[in-house]
Amino acid sequence: MKKLKFALAGLGRIGKIHLDNLLQMNNVRVVAAMDPFEESQVYAKDKGVANVTSTFEDMLASTDIDVVVICSPTDTHADYVEIAAKKGKHVFCEKPLDLSLERVVEVLDLVEDTGIKLMIGFNRRFDKEFKKVKALVSQGAIGEHHLVKITSRDPGAPPVSYIEKSGGLFLDMTIHDFDIARFIVDKEVEEVYAKGAVLVDSVIGDVGDIDTAVITLTYTDGTMAIIDNSREAAYGYDQRVEVFGSKGMVKAENNLHDSHQLFTSQGSQRSLPLYFFLERYAEAYKTEMSDYIQSLENGTPVPANGNDGLQSLKIGLASIMSLQENRPVKLEEINQFQSIKMLK
């Protein structure tokens, strides 16, 4: 079988993860990469990538390419997908596709017209724990689903310089939880009610964002999901999911450094959760890319498509509106492309 020729745009933390994973796969070749920073270019060259450039256009022109993986800053995603699609290249793009709903719809229309396969990087779908929860829910193990509970807390906030350009907590961090809320029970969200505060670091509030939030989602059938977020958990990366239903409950707990438990006269003790997403979702990133490659080879639908990115963005925009206006927001309000002042 002919090996697919991959190129990577952006070699920050996520880009390096995807590059290292692709280099371990037998059915692909990484033939090009781009990043504006020399340090990242050197990283790719040291890994054996033959064509390394500083611009996206130069990368596409450097050699024959089948697939582009986009891991560059959010404000480049839509433009890069558009350029690649017009040249007939399949695209894997990290979330979000863009912070503008209208721009996302525009790009997705182009993707459909060109017929390329676009996959959005919602890596948590590929975590074995979350996949097991979804499988059990789908099999009816807990009966009719009534309530989803999602906890997502980072061990520490990113730099303020990143927060200012990220779209804010809902579009940068919680967007993964919005995707899991849809994915794990295979239902669409109808209404959003979000509350948020600055409880971790006042500097985050100074740039217009929040660091702590609780979001209630109501699905179209009236069942609900509750998401809680924090930018800082002193004990590590906190990632848990629970689904409650008419016949029982299924949940996925935190992944710990090890499974030991110590019991003494003073009490019990066990290891902390893994420290950050690079550790927690290391295997999920590999599975994510492997599944995308299989969809390209077999001509089957991608497991996280442009519409998945669009729906999660809508929920995020509804959360922003809900927080700003202190009220529940119907997703149909977002469909009207109303102007929403972004959290930074």
PAMISE-342620 format. One record per residue (C-alpha): x, y, z; residue in one letter. Coordinates in steps of 0.1 Angstrom, whole numbers. Layout:
REM residues N
+-------+-------+-------+----+
|     X |     Y |     Z | aa |
+-------+-------+-------+----+
|     X |     Y |     Z |  a |
...
+-------+-------+-------+----+
REM end
This chain:
REM residues 344
+-------+-------+-------+----+
|     X |     Y |     Z | aa |
+-------+-------+-------+----+
|     0 |     0 |     0 |  m |
|    12 |    35 |    -9 |  k |
|    23 |    55 |    21 |  k |
|     4 |    87 |    28 |  l |
|    27 |   118 |    27 |  k |
|    21 |   141 |    57 |  f |
|    31 |   176 |    64 |  a |
|    28 |   194 |    98 |  l |
|    21 |   231 |   102 |  a |
|    31 |   243 |   137 |  g |
|    56 |   226 |   159 |  l |
|    47 |   237 |   194 |  g |
|    37 |   212 |   221 |  r |
|     9 |   196 |   202 |  i |
|    27 |   197 |   169 |  g |
|    57 |   179 |   183 |  k |
|    34 |   152 |   198 |  i |
|    18 |   146 |   164 |  h |
|    52 |   146 |   146 |  l |
|    67 |   121 |   170 |  d |
|    36 |    98 |   167 |  n |
|    35 |    99 |   129 |  l |
|    72 |    91 |   127 |  l |
|    64 |    58 |   146 |  q |
|    37 |    48 |   121 |  m |
|    46 |    24 |    93 |  n |
|    19 |    35 |    68 |  n |
|    29 |    72 |    65 |  v |
|    58 |    94 |    57 |  r |
|    64 |   129 |    71 |  v |
|    78 |   148 |    42 |  v |
|    75 |   184 |    53 |  a |
|    69 |   207 |    82 |  a |
|    67 |   245 |    89 |  m |
|    71 |   267 |   119 |  d |
|    82 |   304 |   121 |  p |
|   106 |   297 |   149 |  f |
|   141 |   284 |   142 |  e |
|   142 |   262 |   173 |  e |
|   111 |   243 |   161 |  s |
|   125 |   240 |   125 |  q |
|   157 |   224 |   140 |  v |
|   135 |   200 |   159 |  y |
|   119 |   188 |   127 |  a |
|   152 |   185 |   108 |  k |
|   168 |   165 |   137 |  d |
|   138 |   141 |   134 |  k |
|   146 |   136 |    97 |  g |
|   120 |   158 |    80 |  v |
|   135 |   167 |    47 |  a |
|   115 |   198 |    38 |  n |
|   112 |   224 |    67 |  v |
|   100 |   259 |    60 |  t |
|    90 |   290 |    79 |  s |
|    57 |   296 |    60 |  t |
|    26 |   275 |    52 |  f |
|    27 |   283 |    15 |  e |
|    63 |   273 |    12 |  d |
|    57 |   240 |    29 |  m |
|    29 |   231 |     5 |  l |
|    51 |   240 |   -25 |  a |
|    82 |   222 |   -12 |  s |
|    71 |   186 |   -21 |  t |
|    42 |   163 |   -29 |  d |
|    18 |   162 |     1 |  i |
|   -14 |   141 |     7 |  d |
|   -23 |   153 |    42 |  v |
|   -17 |   184 |    63 |  v |
|   -18 |   184 |   101 |  v |
|   -25 |   219 |   114 |  i |
|   -12 |   226 |   149 |  c |
|    -4 |   263 |   145 |  s |
|   -21 |   292 |   165 |  p |
|   -59 |   293 |   164 |  t |
|   -61 |   324 |   143 |  d |
|   -43 |   306 |   114 |  t |
|   -65 |   274 |   114 |  h |
|   -93 |   285 |    90 |  a |
|   -70 |   301 |    65 |  d |
|   -47 |   271 |    64 |  y |
|   -76 |   247 |    61 |  v |
|   -89 |   268 |    32 |  e |
|   -56 |   269 |    14 |  i |
|   -50 |   232 |    18 |  a |
|   -85 |   222 |     8 |  a |
|   -82 |   243 |   -24 |  k |
|   -51 |   223 |   -33 |  k |
|   -69 |   190 |   -26 |  g |
|   -50 |   181 |     6 |  k |
|   -68 |   162 |    34 |  h |
|   -65 |   180 |    67 |  v |
|   -63 |   172 |   104 |  f |
|   -68 |   204 |   123 |  c |
|   -65 |   211 |   160 |  e |
|   -95 |   227 |   177 |  k |
|  -111 |   252 |   172 |  p |
|  -113 |   257 |   134 |  l |
|  -119 |   294 |   141 |  d |
|  -135 |   316 |   168 |  l |
|  -160 |   330 |   143 |  s |
|  -191 |   309 |   137 |  l |
|  -196 |   325 |   103 |  e |
|  -160 |   318 |    93 |  r |
|  -163 |   281 |   104 |  v |
|  -194 |   276 |    83 |  v |
|  -177 |   292 |    53 |  e |
|  -147 |   269 |    56 |  v |
|  -168 |   238 |    61 |  l |
|  -188 |   247 |    29 |  d |
|  -155 |   248 |    10 |  l |
|  -144 |   215 |    26 |  v |
|  -176 |   198 |    14 |  e |
|  -172 |   213 |   -21 |  d |
|  -136 |   200 |   -24 |  t |
|  -144 |   166 |   -10 |  g |
|  -113 |   164 |    13 |  i |
|  -114 |   146 |    46 |  k |
|  -113 |   171 |    75 |  l |
|  -108 |   159 |   110 |  m |
|  -109 |   181 |   141 |  i |
|   -85 |   173 |   170 |  g |
|  -108 |   163 |   198 |  f |
|   -84 |   139 |   214 |  n |
|  -105 |   130 |   245 |  r |
|  -128 |   110 |   223 |  r |
|  -100 |    85 |   218 |  f |
|   -91 |    80 |   255 |  d |
|   -98 |    44 |   264 |  k |
|  -116 |    53 |   296 |  e |
|  -140 |    77 |   280 |  f |
|  -145 |    53 |   250 |  k |
|  -155 |    26 |   275 |  k |
|  -180 |    48 |   291 |  v |
|  -195 |    57 |   257 |  k |
|  -197 |    20 |   247 |  a |
|  -215 |    11 |   279 |  l |
|  -240 |    39 |   275 |  v |
|  -246 |    29 |   239 |  s |
|  -251 |    -7 |   249 |  q |
|  -278 |     3 |   273 |  g |
|  -259 |    -8 |   304 |  a |
|  -273 |    21 |   325 |  i |
|  -307 |    23 |   308 |  g |
|  -320 |    56 |   297 |  e |
|  -294 |    84 |   302 |  h |
|  -305 |   112 |   325 |  h |
|  -275 |   131 |   336 |  l |
|  -238 |   136 |   326 |  v |
|  -212 |   150 |   349 |  k |
|  -179 |   162 |   336 |  i |
|  -150 |   175 |   357 |  t |
|  -121 |   192 |   339 |  s |
|   -94 |   210 |   359 |  r |
|   -59 |   220 |   349 |  d |
|   -30 |   219 |   373 |  p |
|   -21 |   255 |   364 |  g |
|   -32 |   283 |   341 |  a |
|   -14 |   289 |   308 |  p |
|     5 |   322 |   303 |  p |
|   -16 |   353 |   301 |  v |
|    -2 |   360 |   266 |  s |
|   -18 |   327 |   255 |  y |
|   -51 |   334 |   273 |  i |
|   -54 |   367 |   255 |  e |
|   -55 |   350 |   221 |  k |
|   -72 |   318 |   230 |  s |
|  -109 |   328 |   229 |  g |
|  -112 |   324 |   266 |  g |
|  -119 |   294 |   289 |  l |
|  -151 |   283 |   271 |  f |
|  -135 |   282 |   236 |  l |
|  -101 |   270 |   246 |  d |
|  -105 |   246 |   275 |  m |
|  -142 |   238 |   280 |  t |
|  -147 |   231 |   242 |  i |
|  -132 |   196 |   249 |  h |
|  -159 |   190 |   275 |  d |
|  -186 |   203 |   252 |  f |
|  -174 |   177 |   226 |  d |
|  -174 |   149 |   252 |  i |
|  -209 |   159 |   264 |  a |
|  -222 |   153 |   229 |  r |
|  -200 |   124 |   220 |  f |
|  -205 |   102 |   251 |  i |
|  -243 |   101 |   249 |  v |
|  -247 |   109 |   212 |  d |
|  -272 |   138 |   218 |  k |
|  -273 |   174 |   207 |  e |
|  -274 |   203 |   231 |  v |
|  -304 |   227 |   230 |  e |
|  -297 |   251 |   259 |  e |
|  -267 |   264 |   279 |  v |
|  -265 |   282 |   312 |  y |
|  -230 |   292 |   324 |  a |
|  -217 |   308 |   355 |  k |
|  -181 |   318 |   359 |  g |
|  -157 |   337 |   382 |  a |
|  -121 |   347 |   387 |  v |
|  -110 |   328 |   417 |  l |
|   -75 |   316 |   408 |  v |
|   -56 |   347 |   395 |  d |
|   -68 |   382 |   392 |  s |
|   -46 |   388 |   361 |  v |
|   -68 |   364 |   342 |  i |
|   -97 |   386 |   350 |  g |
|   -77 |   417 |   339 |  d |
|   -75 |   404 |   304 |  v |
|  -112 |   396 |   303 |  g |
|  -113 |   359 |   310 |  d |
|  -125 |   337 |   339 |  i |
|  -107 |   308 |   355 |  d |
|  -135 |   289 |   372 |  t |
|  -169 |   279 |   357 |  a |
|  -199 |   257 |   360 |  v |
|  -220 |   250 |   329 |  i |
|  -253 |   233 |   327 |  t |
|  -263 |   218 |   293 |  l |
|  -298 |   207 |   284 |  t |
|  -301 |   182 |   256 |  y |
|  -329 |   182 |   230 |  t |
|  -347 |   154 |   249 |  d |
|  -346 |   173 |   283 |  g |
|  -318 |   153 |   299 |  t |
|  -288 |   173 |   312 |  m |
|  -251 |   176 |   316 |  a |
|  -231 |   195 |   342 |  i |
|  -195 |   206 |   336 |  i |
|  -172 |   221 |   361 |  d |
|  -138 |   237 |   352 |  n |
|  -109 |   253 |   370 |  s |
|   -76 |   266 |   356 |  r |
|   -58 |   254 |   387 |  e |
|   -60 |   221 |   407 |  a |
|   -33 |   218 |   433 |  a |
|   -32 |   180 |   431 |  y |
|   -28 |   177 |   393 |  g |
|   -48 |   172 |   361 |  y |
|   -84 |   163 |   371 |  d |
|  -104 |   146 |   343 |  q |
|  -135 |   127 |   353 |  r |
|  -167 |   117 |   335 |  v |
|  -199 |   101 |   349 |  e |
|  -232 |    92 |   332 |  v |
|  -262 |    84 |   354 |  f |
|  -293 |    66 |   340 |  g |
|  -325 |    47 |   348 |  s |
|  -306 |    14 |   355 |  k |
|  -274 |    26 |   370 |  g |
|  -243 |    47 |   366 |  m |
|  -209 |    45 |   348 |  v |
|  -179 |    66 |   354 |  k |
|  -143 |    71 |   345 |  a |
|  -120 |    83 |   372 |  e |
|   -87 |   101 |   371 |  n |
|   -56 |    83 |   357 |  n |
|   -31 |    81 |   385 |  l |
|     7 |    78 |   385 |  h |
|     3 |    43 |   398 |  d |
|   -24 |    22 |   414 |  s |
|    -9 |    16 |   449 |  h |
|   -28 |    24 |   481 |  q |
|   -11 |    28 |   515 |  l |
|   -32 |    21 |   546 |  f |
|   -18 |    30 |   581 |  t |
|   -32 |    39 |   615 |  s |
|   -31 |    75 |   603 |  q |
|   -53 |    68 |   573 |  g |
|   -50 |    59 |   536 |  s |
|   -30 |    74 |   508 |  q |
|   -27 |    69 |   470 |  r |
|    -9 |    86 |   441 |  s |
|   -19 |   119 |   426 |  l |
|   -34 |   122 |   391 |  p |
|   -11 |   125 |   362 |  l |
|     2 |   161 |   360 |  y |
|   -10 |   174 |   326 |  f |
|   -27 |   166 |   293 |  f |
|     6 |   155 |   277 |  l |
|     8 |   126 |   301 |  e |
|   -30 |   120 |   306 |  r |
|   -38 |   117 |   269 |  y |
|    -5 |   104 |   254 |  a |
|   -21 |    72 |   241 |  e |
|   -53 |    91 |   230 |  a |
|   -32 |   113 |   207 |  y |
|   -17 |    81 |   191 |  k |
|   -51 |    65 |   187 |  t |
|   -66 |    97 |   173 |  e |
|   -41 |   100 |   145 |  m |
|   -42 |    62 |   138 |  s |
|   -80 |    63 |   134 |  d |
|   -78 |    93 |   111 |  y |
|   -52 |    75 |    89 |  i |
|   -75 |    45 |    88 |  q |
|  -104 |    67 |    76 |  s |
|   -82 |    80 |    48 |  l |
|   -71 |    46 |    37 |  e |
|  -105 |    30 |    39 |  n |
|  -126 |    59 |    26 |  g |
|  -147 |    58 |    58 |  t |
|  -160 |    88 |    78 |  p |
|  -136 |   105 |   101 |  v |
|  -143 |   100 |   138 |  p |
|  -144 |   138 |   147 |  a |
|  -156 |   159 |   117 |  n |
|  -161 |   195 |   110 |  g |
|  -197 |   195 |   123 |  n |
|  -184 |   182 |   156 |  d |
|  -162 |   213 |   158 |  g |
|  -190 |   235 |   147 |  l |
|  -214 |   222 |   174 |  q |
|  -189 |   226 |   202 |  s |
|  -181 |   261 |   190 |  l |
|  -218 |   270 |   191 |  k |
|  -221 |   257 |   227 |  i |
|  -190 |   277 |   236 |  g |
|  -204 |   309 |   221 |  l |
|  -237 |   302 |   239 |  a |
|  -218 |   299 |   271 |  s |
|  -201 |   332 |   266 |  i |
|  -235 |   349 |   259 |  m |
|  -250 |   331 |   290 |  s |
|  -222 |   344 |   312 |  l |
|  -224 |   379 |   299 |  q |
|  -262 |   381 |   301 |  e |
|  -267 |   359 |   332 |  n |
|  -294 |   338 |   316 |  r |
|  -299 |   304 |   299 |  p |
|  -292 |   307 |   261 |  v |
|  -308 |   285 |   234 |  k |
|  -284 |   273 |   207 |  l |
|  -309 |   286 |   181 |  e |
|  -299 |   321 |   192 |  e |
|  -263 |   314 |   182 |  i |
|  -274 |   300 |   148 |  n |
|  -285 |   336 |   139 |  q |
|  -248 |   347 |   139 |  f |
|  -254 |   373 |   165 |  q |
|  -225 |   395 |   175 |  s |
|  -209 |   382 |   207 |  i |
|  -182 |   400 |   225 |  k |
|  -155 |   373 |   230 |  m |
|  -139 |   365 |   263 |  l |
|  -102 |   371 |   254 |  k |
+-------+-------+-------+----+
REM end
